[in-house]
Amino acid sequence: SGESKVFEESFASLAFTFILATIAVYLVLAGQFESFVHPFTILFALPLAIFGAFLALGTLGMTLNIYSFIGVVMLIGLVTKNSILLVDYTNTLRDRGQPLRQAVIDAGSVRLRPILMTAISTLFGILPVAIGLGAGAESRRPLGAAVAGGITASTLLTLIVVPVVYTLVDDALAWVRRSVRSRTAQVNTR
């Protein structure tokens, strides 16, 4: 009872906020890309960020508390931007007629600098919070550590994992389209 009950209620509210934020980001991305598939590719960076946040918290001996969970919720918006840059430019190159593999490679090399610049600037922006400077900083340190760890891990892993997932998803969609066409052709010949 008391503080424990308030903490439990707060944590449940934050978990609901995390789920709601993920759904909202998915819906916005589905509208932006006019696809229900590419947002999954983009949101694949989210588990990578959460892994980085938990790794940073564990390495620094911090616990998952309200502040660190707020940092994890913040990561939803922060880490999807890298994936959006990659997927959007890959789609642009594909629309220009480039084959899948070449478009993924070119998108990664062209978007590497903007991704690193935004990640580094975000990292330097959250560093004072993670270090714990100022009054009341001890309680905010887990938030900074979670965001810094999540940004670092997602930036490094997103550059590798998201292009691979994009390629796998696109190959799976092409296979489904071929299967539907062949079945349609078989039905039409009967």
Secondary structure, 3 states (H helix, E strand, C coil): CCHHHHHHHHHHHHHHHHHHHHHHHHHHHHHHHCCCCHHHHHHCHHHHHHHHHHHHHHHCCCCCCHHHHHHHHHHHHHHHHHHHHHHHHHHHHHHCCCCHHHHHHHHHHHHHHHHHHHHHHHHHHHHHHHHCCCCCHHHHHHHHHHHHHHHHHHHHHHHHHHHHHHHHHHHHHHHHHHHHHHHHHHHHHC
